[in-house]
Amino acid sequence: MEGSVIDLSRYRLETAKEDLKTAKDNLRDGNLRASVNRSYYTIFHALRSVLAL
């Protein structure tokens, strides 16, 4: 098997961080609906990161 559970968790956490940055950028630009959407996926990927462990 390629990779490990730790690698999967790190990947998902990195995805969450990228989504959070996008959510902040959208909020700053006044795109509230897009910001909420990215915020949702930030939480989604962060929780999947933890659950992988």
C-alpha distance matrix in Angstrom:
0.0 3.8 6.5 7.8 10.4 13.0 12.0 12.1 15.4 16.8 16.2 18.0 20.7 21.3 21.8 24.2 26.1 26.5 27.8 30.2 31.6 32.2 33.9 36.1 37.1 37.9 40.0 41.8 42.6 43.9 41.3 41.1 39.3 36.5 36.3 36.0 33.3 31.2 32.0 30.6 27.3 27.3 27.6 25.1 22.2 23.3 23.2 19.8 18.7 20.3 19.1 15.4 16.3
3.8 0.0 3.8 6.8 9.9 11.7 9.7 10.3 13.8 14.4 13.6 15.9 18.5 18.6 19.2 22.0 23.5 23.7 25.4 27.7 28.8 29.5 31.4 33.5 34.3 35.3 37.5 39.2 39.9 41.4 38.9 38.9 37.4 34.4 34.1 34.1 31.5 29.1 30.1 29.1 25.6 25.4 26.1 23.8 20.7 21.8 22.3 19.0 17.4 19.5 19.0 15.2 16.2
6.5 3.8 0.0 3.7 7.1 8.1 6.0 7.4 10.6 11.0 10.7 13.2 15.3 15.6 16.7 19.2 20.5 21.2 23.0 25.0 26.1 27.2 29.0 30.9 31.9 33.1 35.1 36.6 37.7 39.2 36.9 36.8 35.5 32.5 31.9 31.9 29.6 27.0 27.6 26.9 23.5 22.8 23.5 21.6 18.3 18.9 19.6 16.6 14.5 16.5 16.5 12.8 13.4
7.8 6.8 3.7 0.0 3.8 5.3 5.1 6.3 8.6 9.9 10.6 12.5 14.3 15.4 16.7 18.6 20.1 21.3 22.8 24.5 26.1 27.4 28.7 30.6 32.0 33.2 34.8 36.5 37.9 39.2 36.9 36.4 35.2 32.5 31.5 31.3 29.1 26.6 26.8 25.9 22.8 21.9 22.0 20.3 17.1 17.2 17.5 14.7 12.5 13.8 13.7 10.0 10.0
10.4 9.9 7.1 3.8 0.0 3.8 5.4 5.0 6.1 8.6 9.8 10.6 12.2 14.2 15.3 16.5 18.4 20.1 21.1 22.6 24.6 25.9 26.8 28.7 30.5 31.5 32.8 34.8 36.3 37.3 35.0 34.2 33.0 30.5 29.4 28.8 26.8 24.5 24.3 23.2 20.4 19.4 19.1 17.3 14.5 14.3 14.1 11.4 9.4 10.3 10.0 6.3 6.4
13.0 11.7 8.1 5.3 3.8 0.0 3.8 5.4 5.1 6.1 8.6 9.9 10.5 12.2 14.2 15.2 16.4 18.4 20.0 20.9 22.7 24.5 25.5 27.0 28.8 30.2 31.4 33.0 34.8 36.0 34.1 33.4 32.5 30.0 28.5 28.2 26.6 23.9 23.5 22.9 20.2 18.6 18.4 17.4 14.3 13.4 14.0 12.0 8.9 9.8 10.9 7.8 6.9
12.0 9.7 6.0 5.1 5.4 3.8 0.0 3.8 5.4 5.1 6.1 8.6 9.8 10.5 12.3 14.2 15.2 16.5 18.4 19.9 21.2 22.7 24.3 25.8 27.2 28.6 30.2 31.8 33.2 34.7 32.6 32.3 31.4 28.5 27.4 27.4 25.5 22.7 22.8 22.5 19.3 18.0 18.6 17.4 13.8 13.7 14.9 12.6 9.7 11.8 12.9 9.6 10.0
12.1 10.3 7.4 6.3 5.0 5.4 3.8 0.0 3.8 5.5 5.1 6.2 8.6 9.9 10.6 12.4 14.3 15.5 16.7 18.5 20.2 21.3 22.5 24.6 26.0 27.0 28.6 30.5 31.8 32.9 30.6 30.1 28.9 26.2 25.2 25.0 22.8 20.3 20.6 19.7 16.5 15.7 16.1 14.3 11.0 11.5 12.3 9.4 7.3 9.9 10.3 7.1 8.8
15.4 13.8 10.6 8.6 6.1 5.1 5.4 3.8 0.0 3.8 5.4 5.2 6.1 8.6 9.9 10.6 12.4 14.4 15.4 16.5 18.6 20.1 20.9 22.7 24.6 25.6 26.8 28.7 30.4 31.4 29.3 28.5 27.5 25.0 23.6 23.2 21.5 18.9 18.6 17.9 15.1 13.6 13.6 12.5 9.3 8.7 9.5 7.5 4.3 6.6 8.1 5.7 6.8
16.8 14.4 11.0 9.9 8.6 6.1 5.1 5.5 3.8 0.0 3.8 5.4 5.0 6.1 8.6 9.7 10.4 12.3 14.2 15.2 16.6 18.5 19.7 21.1 22.7 24.3 25.6 27.1 28.8 30.2 28.4 27.9 27.4 24.6 23.0 23.2 21.7 18.6 18.4 18.5 15.6 13.6 14.4 14.0 10.4 9.6 11.7 10.3 6.9 9.3 11.6 9.5 10.0
16.2 13.6 10.7 10.6 9.8 8.6 6.1 5.1 5.4 3.8 0.0 3.8 5.5 5.1 6.3 8.7 9.9 10.7 12.5 14.3 15.6 16.8 18.4 20.2 21.4 22.7 24.4 26.0 27.3 28.7 26.6 26.5 25.6 22.6 21.5 21.9 19.9 16.9 17.4 17.4 14.0 12.7 14.1 13.1 9.3 9.9 12.2 10.2 7.8 11.2 12.7 10.5 12.2
18.0 15.9 13.2 12.5 10.6 9.9 8.6 6.2 5.2 5.4 3.8 0.0 3.8 5.4 5.0 6.3 8.7 9.9 10.6 12.4 14.4 15.4 16.3 18.5 20.1 20.9 22.4 24.4 25.7 26.8 24.5 23.9 22.9 20.2 19.0 18.9 16.9 14.2 14.4 14.0 10.7 9.6 10.6 9.3 5.6 6.6 8.8 6.8 5.1 8.8 10.3 9.0 11.2
20.7 18.5 15.3 14.3 12.2 10.5 9.8 8.6 6.1 5.0 5.5 3.8 0.0 3.8 5.3 5.0 6.3 8.7 9.8 10.5 12.5 14.3 15.1 16.6 18.5 19.8 20.9 22.7 24.4 25.6 23.8 23.1 22.6 20.0 18.2 18.3 17.0 13.9 13.4 13.8 11.1 8.7 9.7 9.9 6.4 5.4 8.5 8.2 5.6 8.4 11.1 10.5 11.7
21.3 18.6 15.6 15.4 14.2 12.2 10.5 9.9 8.6 6.1 5.1 5.4 3.8 0.0 3.8 5.3 5.0 6.3 8.7 9.8 10.7 12.5 14.2 15.5 16.8 18.5 20.0 21.3 22.8 24.5 22.7 22.7 22.4 19.3 17.8 18.6 17.2 13.7 14.0 15.0 12.0 9.7 11.9 12.2 8.7 8.6 12.0 11.5 9.1 12.2 14.6 13.6 14.9
21.8 19.2 16.7 16.7 15.3 14.2 12.3 10.6 9.9 8.6 6.3 5.0 5.3 3.8 0.0 3.8 5.4 5.1 6.2 8.6 10.0 10.7 12.3 14.4 15.5 16.5 18.3 20.1 21.2 22.5 20.3 20.3 19.5 16.4 15.3 16.0 14.1 10.8 11.8 12.3 9.0 7.6 10.3 9.9 6.6 8.1 11.3 10.5 9.4 12.8 14.6 13.9 16.0
24.2 22.0 19.2 18.6 16.5 15.2 14.2 12.4 10.6 9.7 8.7 6.3 5.0 5.3 3.8 0.0 3.8 5.4 5.1 6.1 8.7 9.9 10.3 12.3 14.2 15.1 16.3 18.3 19.9 20.8 18.9 18.2 17.7 15.1 13.3 13.5 12.3 9.0 8.9 9.7 7.0 4.4 7.0 7.7 5.1 5.5 9.1 9.5 8.7 11.4 13.6 13.8 15.7
26.1 23.5 20.5 20.1 18.4 16.4 15.2 14.3 12.4 10.4 9.9 8.7 6.3 5.0 5.4 3.8 0.0 3.8 5.4 5.0 6.3 8.7 9.8 10.7 12.5 14.2 15.3 16.6 18.5 20.0 18.6 18.4 18.6 15.8 13.6 14.6 14.0 10.3 10.1 12.1 10.0 6.9 9.7 11.3 8.9 8.3 12.1 12.9 11.3 13.7 16.5 16.5 17.8
26.5 23.7 21.2 21.3 20.1 18.4 16.5 15.5 14.4 12.3 10.7 9.9 8.7 6.3 5.1 5.4 3.8 0.0 3.8 5.4 5.2 6.3 8.7 10.0 10.7 12.4 14.3 15.5 16.7 18.5 16.8 17.2 17.3 14.0 12.5 14.2 13.0 9.3 10.4 12.5 10.0 8.0 11.6 12.5 10.2 10.9 14.5 14.7 13.6 16.5 18.8 18.5 20.3
27.8 25.4 23.0 22.8 21.1 20.0 18.4 16.7 15.4 14.2 12.5 10.6 9.8 8.7 6.2 5.1 5.4 3.8 0.0 3.8 5.4 5.0 6.1 8.6 9.8 10.4 12.2 14.2 15.2 16.3 14.2 14.2 13.8 10.7 9.3 10.6 9.3 5.5 6.9 8.9 6.7 5.3 9.1 10.0 8.8 10.0 13.2 13.7 13.6 16.3 18.2 18.5 20.7
30.2 27.7 25.0 24.5 22.6 20.9 19.9 18.5 16.5 15.2 14.3 12.4 10.5 9.8 8.6 6.1 5.0 5.4 3.8 0.0 3.8 5.4 4.9 6.2 8.6 9.8 10.5 12.3 14.2 15.2 13.9 13.4 14.0 11.4 8.8 10.1 10.2 6.6 6.1 9.2 8.3 5.6 8.8 11.1 10.2 10.1 13.4 14.9 14.4 16.5 18.9 19.7 21.3
31.6 28.8 26.1 26.1 24.6 22.7 21.2 20.2 18.6 16.6 15.6 14.4 12.5 10.7 10.0 8.7 6.3 5.2 5.4 3.8 0.0 3.8 5.4 5.2 6.2 8.6 9.9 10.6 12.4 14.3 13.4 13.9 15.0 12.1 9.7 12.2 12.3 8.8 9.3 12.5 11.5 9.2 12.6 14.6 13.4 13.4 16.9 18.1 17.2 19.5 22.1 22.5 24.0
32.2 29.5 27.2 27.4 25.9 24.5 22.7 21.3 20.1 18.5 16.8 15.4 14.3 12.5 10.7 9.9 8.7 6.3 5.0 5.4 3.8 0.0 3.8 5.4 5.0 6.1 8.5 9.8 10.5 12.3 10.7 11.6 12.2 8.9 7.4 10.3 9.9 6.7 8.6 11.6 10.5 9.5 13.1 14.5 13.7 14.7 17.9 18.7 18.5 21.1 23.2 23.5 25.5
33.9 31.4 29.0 28.7 26.8 25.5 24.3 22.5 20.9 19.7 18.4 16.3 15.1 14.2 12.3 10.3 9.8 8.7 6.1 4.9 5.4 3.8 0.0 3.8 5.5 5.1 6.1 8.6 9.9 10.5 8.9 8.8 9.6 7.1 4.3 7.0 7.7 5.0 5.7 9.2 9.4 8.4 11.3 13.3 13.5 14.1 16.9 18.3 18.5 20.6 22.6 23.6 25.6
36.1 33.5 30.9 30.6 28.7 27.0 25.8 24.6 22.7 21.1 20.2 18.5 16.6 15.5 14.4 12.3 10.7 10.0 8.6 6.2 5.2 5.4 3.8 0.0 3.8 5.4 5.1 6.1 8.6 9.9 9.7 9.8 11.9 9.9 6.8 9.6 11.2 8.7 8.5 12.3 12.7 11.0 13.6 16.2 16.1 16.1 19.0 20.8 20.5 22.4 24.8 25.8 27.3
37.1 34.3 31.9 32.0 30.5 28.8 27.2 26.0 24.6 22.7 21.4 20.1 18.5 16.8 15.5 14.2 12.5 10.7 9.8 8.6 6.2 5.0 5.5 3.8 0.0 3.8 5.4 5.1 6.2 8.7 8.6 10.1 12.2 9.7 7.8 11.4 12.4 10.1 11.1 14.6 14.6 13.4 16.5 18.6 18.2 18.7 21.8 23.1 22.8 25.1 27.4 28.0 29.8
37.9 35.3 33.1 33.2 31.5 30.2 28.6 27.0 25.6 24.3 22.7 20.9 19.8 18.5 16.5 15.1 14.2 12.4 10.4 9.8 8.6 6.1 5.1 5.4 3.8 0.0 3.8 5.5 5.1 6.2 5.0 6.7 8.6 6.3 5.1 8.8 9.8 8.6 10.0 13.1 13.6 13.3 16.2 17.9 18.2 19.2 21.9 23.1 23.5 25.7 27.6 28.5 30.6
40.0 37.5 35.1 34.8 32.8 31.4 30.2 28.6 26.8 25.6 24.4 22.4 20.9 20.0 18.3 16.3 15.3 14.3 12.2 10.5 9.9 8.5 6.1 5.1 5.4 3.8 0.0 3.8 5.4 5.1 5.5 5.6 8.7 7.9 5.4 8.4 10.8 10.0 10.0 13.3 14.7 14.0 16.2 18.5 19.3 19.6 22.1 23.9 24.3 26.0 28.1 29.4 31.2
41.8 39.2 36.6 36.5 34.8 33.0 31.8 30.5 28.7 27.1 26.0 24.4 22.7 21.3 20.1 18.3 16.6 15.5 14.2 12.3 10.6 9.8 8.6 6.1 5.1 5.5 3.8 0.0 3.8 5.5 7.6 8.8 12.1 11.1 9.0 12.2 14.3 13.1 13.3 16.8 17.8 16.7 19.1 21.6 21.9 22.1 24.8 26.7 26.6 28.4 30.7 31.9 33.4
42.6 39.9 37.7 37.9 36.3 34.8 33.2 31.8 30.4 28.8 27.3 25.7 24.4 22.8 21.2 19.9 18.5 16.7 15.2 14.2 12.4 10.5 9.9 8.6 6.2 5.1 5.4 3.8 0.0 3.8 5.7 8.4 11.2 10.1 9.3 12.8 14.3 13.6 14.7 17.8 18.6 18.2 20.9 22.9 23.2 23.9 26.7 28.1 28.3 30.4 32.5 33.4 35.3
43.9 41.4 39.2 39.2 37.3 36.0 34.7 32.9 31.4 30.2 28.7 26.8 25.6 24.5 22.5 20.8 20.0 18.5 16.3 15.2 14.3 12.3 10.5 9.9 8.7 6.2 5.1 5.5 3.8 0.0 3.8 5.6 8.9 9.1 8.5 11.2 13.3 13.5 14.2 16.9 18.4 18.4 20.6 22.6 23.6 24.3 26.6 28.3 28.9 30.7 32.6 33.9 35.9
41.3 38.9 36.9 36.9 35.0 34.1 32.6 30.6 29.3 28.4 26.6 24.5 23.8 22.7 20.3 18.9 18.6 16.8 14.2 13.9 13.4 10.7 8.9 9.7 8.6 5.0 5.5 7.6 5.7 3.8 0.0 3.8 5.8 5.5 6.1 8.8 10.1 10.7 12.1 14.4 15.7 16.3 18.6 20.0 21.1 22.3 24.5 25.8 26.8 28.8 30.3 31.5 33.8
41.1 38.9 36.8 36.4 34.2 33.4 32.3 30.1 28.5 27.9 26.5 23.9 23.1 22.7 20.3 18.2 18.4 17.2 14.2 13.4 13.9 11.6 8.8 9.8 10.1 6.7 5.6 8.8 8.4 5.6 3.8 0.0 3.8 5.5 4.9 6.2 8.6 9.9 10.3 12.3 14.4 15.0 16.6 18.3 19.9 20.9 22.6 24.3 25.5 27.2 28.6 30.2 32.4
39.3 37.4 35.5 35.2 33.0 32.5 31.4 28.9 27.5 27.4 25.6 22.9 22.6 22.4 19.5 17.7 18.6 17.3 13.8 14.0 15.0 12.2 9.6 11.9 12.2 8.6 8.7 12.1 11.2 8.9 5.8 3.8 0.0 3.8 5.4 5.2 6.3 8.8 9.8 10.7 12.7 14.3 15.7 16.7 18.6 20.1 21.5 22.8 24.5 26.3 27.2 28.8 31.3
36.5 34.4 32.5 32.5 30.5 30.0 28.5 26.2 25.0 24.6 22.6 20.2 20.0 19.3 16.4 15.1 15.8 14.0 10.7 11.4 12.1 8.9 7.1 9.9 9.7 6.3 7.9 11.1 10.1 9.1 5.5 5.5 3.8 0.0 3.8 5.5 5.0 6.2 8.5 9.9 10.8 12.2 14.5 15.2 16.5 18.2 20.1 21.1 22.4 24.6 25.7 26.8 29.4
36.3 34.1 31.9 31.5 29.4 28.5 27.4 25.2 23.6 23.0 21.5 19.0 18.2 17.8 15.3 13.3 13.6 12.5 9.3 8.8 9.7 7.4 4.3 6.8 7.8 5.1 5.4 9.0 9.3 8.5 6.1 4.9 5.4 3.8 0.0 3.8 5.4 5.2 6.0 8.6 10.0 10.3 12.4 14.1 15.3 16.3 18.4 19.9 20.9 22.8 24.3 25.6 27.8
36.0 34.1 31.9 31.3 28.8 28.2 27.4 25.0 23.2 23.2 21.9 18.9 18.3 18.6 16.0 13.5 14.6 14.2 10.6 10.1 12.2 10.3 7.0 9.6 11.4 8.8 8.4 12.2 12.8 11.2 8.8 6.2 5.2 5.5 3.8 0.0 3.8 5.5 4.9 6.1 8.7 9.7 10.7 12.3 14.3 15.3 16.7 18.4 19.9 21.4 22.6 24.4 26.6
33.3 31.5 29.6 29.1 26.8 26.6 25.5 22.8 21.5 21.7 19.9 16.9 17.0 17.2 14.1 12.3 14.0 13.0 9.3 10.2 12.3 9.9 7.7 11.2 12.4 9.8 10.8 14.3 14.3 13.3 10.1 8.6 6.3 5.0 5.4 3.8 0.0 3.8 5.4 5.2 6.5 8.7 10.2 10.6 12.5 14.4 15.7 16.7 18.4 20.4 21.2 22.6 25.2
31.2 29.1 27.0 26.6 24.5 23.9 22.7 20.3 18.9 18.6 16.9 14.2 13.9 13.7 10.8 9.0 10.3 9.3 5.5 6.6 8.8 6.7 5.0 8.7 10.1 8.6 10.0 13.1 13.6 13.5 10.7 9.9 8.8 6.2 5.2 5.5 3.8 0.0 3.8 5.4 5.1 6.1 8.8 9.6 10.4 12.1 14.2 15.1 16.2 18.5 19.7 20.8 23.3
32.0 30.1 27.6 26.8 24.3 23.5 22.8 20.6 18.6 18.4 17.4 14.4 13.4 14.0 11.8 8.9 10.1 10.4 6.9 6.1 9.3 8.6 5.7 8.5 11.1 10.0 10.0 13.3 14.7 14.2 12.1 10.3 9.8 8.5 6.0 4.9 5.4 3.8 0.0 3.8 5.4 4.9 6.5 8.6 10.0 10.6 12.5 14.3 15.3 16.9 18.5 20.1 22.1
30.6 29.1 26.9 25.9 23.2 22.9 22.5 19.7 17.9 18.5 17.4 14.0 13.8 15.0 12.3 9.7 12.1 12.5 8.9 9.2 12.5 11.6 9.2 12.3 14.6 13.1 13.3 16.8 17.8 16.9 14.4 12.3 10.7 9.9 8.6 6.1 5.2 5.4 3.8 0.0 3.8 5.4 5.4 6.2 8.8 10.0 10.8 12.4 14.3 15.8 16.5 18.4 20.8
27.3 25.6 23.5 22.8 20.4 20.2 19.3 16.5 15.1 15.6 14.0 10.7 11.1 12.0 9.0 7.0 10.0 10.0 6.7 8.3 11.5 10.5 9.4 12.7 14.6 13.6 14.7 17.8 18.6 18.4 15.7 14.4 12.7 10.8 10.0 8.7 6.5 5.1 5.4 3.8 0.0 3.8 5.3 4.7 6.0 8.3 9.7 10.3 12.0 14.2 15.0 16.1 18.8
27.3 25.4 22.8 21.9 19.4 18.6 18.0 15.7 13.6 13.6 12.7 9.6 8.7 9.7 7.6 4.4 6.9 8.0 5.3 5.6 9.2 9.5 8.4 11.0 13.4 13.3 14.0 16.7 18.2 18.4 16.3 15.0 14.3 12.2 10.3 9.7 8.7 6.1 4.9 5.4 3.8 0.0 3.8 5.5 5.4 6.1 8.6 10.0 10.6 12.6 14.3 15.5 17.5
27.6 26.1 23.5 22.0 19.1 18.4 18.6 16.1 13.6 14.4 14.1 10.6 9.7 11.9 10.3 7.0 9.7 11.6 9.1 8.8 12.6 13.1 11.3 13.6 16.5 16.2 16.2 19.1 20.9 20.6 18.6 16.6 15.7 14.5 12.4 10.7 10.2 8.8 6.5 5.4 5.3 3.8 0.0 3.8 5.6 5.1 6.1 8.5 9.8 10.7 12.2 14.2 16.0
25.1 23.8 21.6 20.3 17.3 17.4 17.4 14.3 12.5 14.0 13.1 9.3 9.9 12.2 9.9 7.7 11.3 12.5 10.0 11.1 14.6 14.5 13.3 16.2 18.6 17.9 18.5 21.6 22.9 22.6 20.0 18.3 16.7 15.2 14.1 12.3 10.6 9.6 8.6 6.2 4.7 5.5 3.8 0.0 3.8 5.6 5.4 6.3 8.7 10.2 10.6 12.3 14.9
22.2 20.7 18.3 17.1 14.5 14.3 13.8 11.0 9.3 10.4 9.3 5.6 6.4 8.7 6.6 5.1 8.9 10.2 8.8 10.2 13.4 13.7 13.5 16.1 18.2 18.2 19.3 21.9 23.2 23.6 21.1 19.9 18.6 16.5 15.3 14.3 12.5 10.4 10.0 8.8 6.0 5.4 5.6 3.8 0.0 3.8 5.5 5.0 6.1 8.8 9.7 10.4 13.0
23.3 21.8 18.9 17.2 14.3 13.4 13.7 11.5 8.7 9.6 9.9 6.6 5.4 8.6 8.1 5.5 8.3 10.9 10.0 10.1 13.4 14.7 14.1 16.1 18.7 19.2 19.6 22.1 23.9 24.3 22.3 20.9 20.1 18.2 16.3 15.3 14.4 12.1 10.6 10.0 8.3 6.1 5.1 5.6 3.8 0.0 3.8 5.5 5.0 6.5 8.8 10.1 11.6
23.2 22.3 19.6 17.5 14.1 14.0 14.9 12.3 9.5 11.7 12.2 8.8 8.5 12.0 11.3 9.1 12.1 14.5 13.2 13.4 16.9 17.9 16.9 19.0 21.8 21.9 22.1 24.8 26.7 26.6 24.5 22.6 21.5 20.1 18.4 16.7 15.7 14.2 12.5 10.8 9.7 8.6 6.1 5.4 5.5 3.8 0.0 3.8 5.3 5.1 6.1 8.6 10.3
19.8 19.0 16.6 14.7 11.4 12.0 12.6 9.4 7.5 10.3 10.2 6.8 8.2 11.5 10.5 9.5 12.9 14.7 13.7 14.9 18.1 18.7 18.3 20.8 23.1 23.1 23.9 26.7 28.1 28.3 25.8 24.3 22.8 21.1 19.9 18.4 16.7 15.1 14.3 12.4 10.3 10.0 8.5 6.3 5.0 5.5 3.8 0.0 3.8 5.4 4.9 6.0 8.9
18.7 17.4 14.5 12.5 9.4 8.9 9.7 7.3 4.3 6.9 7.8 5.1 5.6 9.1 9.4 8.7 11.3 13.6 13.6 14.4 17.2 18.5 18.5 20.5 22.8 23.5 24.3 26.6 28.3 28.9 26.8 25.5 24.5 22.4 20.9 19.9 18.4 16.2 15.3 14.3 12.0 10.6 9.8 8.7 6.1 5.0 5.3 3.8 0.0 3.8 5.5 5.4 7.1
20.3 19.5 16.5 13.8 10.3 9.8 11.8 9.9 6.6 9.3 11.2 8.8 8.4 12.2 12.8 11.4 13.7 16.5 16.3 16.5 19.5 21.1 20.6 22.4 25.1 25.7 26.0 28.4 30.4 30.7 28.8 27.2 26.3 24.6 22.8 21.4 20.4 18.5 16.9 15.8 14.2 12.6 10.7 10.2 8.8 6.5 5.1 5.4 3.8 0.0 3.8 5.4 5.6
19.1 19.0 16.5 13.7 10.0 10.9 12.9 10.3 8.1 11.6 12.7 10.3 11.1 14.6 14.6 13.6 16.5 18.8 18.2 18.9 22.1 23.2 22.6 24.8 27.4 27.6 28.1 30.7 32.5 32.6 30.3 28.6 27.2 25.7 24.3 22.6 21.2 19.7 18.5 16.5 15.0 14.3 12.2 10.6 9.7 8.8 6.1 4.9 5.5 3.8 0.0 3.8 5.3
15.4 15.2 12.8 10.0 6.3 7.8 9.6 7.1 5.7 9.5 10.5 9.0 10.5 13.6 13.9 13.8 16.5 18.5 18.5 19.7 22.5 23.5 23.6 25.8 28.0 28.5 29.4 31.9 33.4 33.9 31.5 30.2 28.8 26.8 25.6 24.4 22.6 20.8 20.1 18.4 16.1 15.5 14.2 12.3 10.4 10.1 8.6 6.0 5.4 5.4 3.8 0.0 3.8
16.3 16.2 13.4 10.0 6.4 6.9 10.0 8.8 6.8 10.0 12.2 11.2 11.7 14.9 16.0 15.7 17.8 20.3 20.7 21.3 24.0 25.5 25.6 27.3 29.8 30.6 31.2 33.4 35.3 35.9 33.8 32.4 31.3 29.4 27.8 26.6 25.2 23.3 22.1 20.8 18.8 17.5 16.0 14.9 13.0 11.6 10.3 8.9 7.1 5.6 5.3 3.8 0.0
